[in-house]
């Protein structure tokens, strides 16, 4: 892919923005890294090692998972401490219960996707955890972003960002808060997103599976970490083995994936914790639609409560 001088200048600015965001998050501090061993978290860890007082890389996964193997390997290459946050058949259901209690989330995809961060925050001793979240959405990392259809590509990218902001970030914030941690998202820094917005959209759009995150790969090389440019990565729920564990537990109990999560959720007495959660777990409602619907219902409930209070005061008067 050819890149002109103007584009190169923008990439340099993007690289500086990412590094500055990492620096602000960790300079002089002890931090943990939610570390999958891929490009996104690898670049965050490599940059953090330049500024943090100390860092530890935490990888969640089964003993033989892709992420655990990749995480351990890359941490060794970067010369960074590494911790395996082990997840297995023995602790998967209890971990799901803990996450649901902390977040009140019931969407099966969100649970399988963010369970890794939950395990990292539970294990990390540092008060701040840096994550590579947002890279897929802004740098064309999702498999579904590889599309020849313009409208489909745009819809996938827009949906990804919307889901990230409305569903993933609130869930992850709840996870961190439950452990007294603070999350840092360098790729979601305002300056970084601004730099991404100035790039030619076609540079960000992957032409093939191997071409995903081409811009970020080049940025990593320009920042002095070419070792990261060719890191292979699976989606966290698959790379960690989480989805396979949940499917195995569901099969063992004779139910489908979604129904298994619903049973765990309802077993905690949370059927009415959120207004539409039962529908969400049973029919796999779009989490964005669920978020918007619940927001409307919460607003209506607030109005009804205010009206009830006014009526009560009127009757007393």
QUIKA-V60300 format. One line per field, one symbol per residue. burial: + if it has 16 or more other ideal C-beta (glycine too) atoms within 10 Angstrom, else -. A space follows every 50 residues. Layout:
burial=???
This chain:
burial=------+--++-+++++++-+++-++--+-+++++++++++++++++++- ++--++++++++--++++-+++-++--+-+-++++++----++-++-+++ -++-++++++++++++++++++++-+-+++++++++++++++--+++--- --+--++--+--++-++++-++-+++-+--+-+++++++--+--++--+- --++++-----++++++++++++-+--++-+-++-++-+++++-++--++ ------++-+++-++----+---++-++-++---+-+--++-+------- -----------------
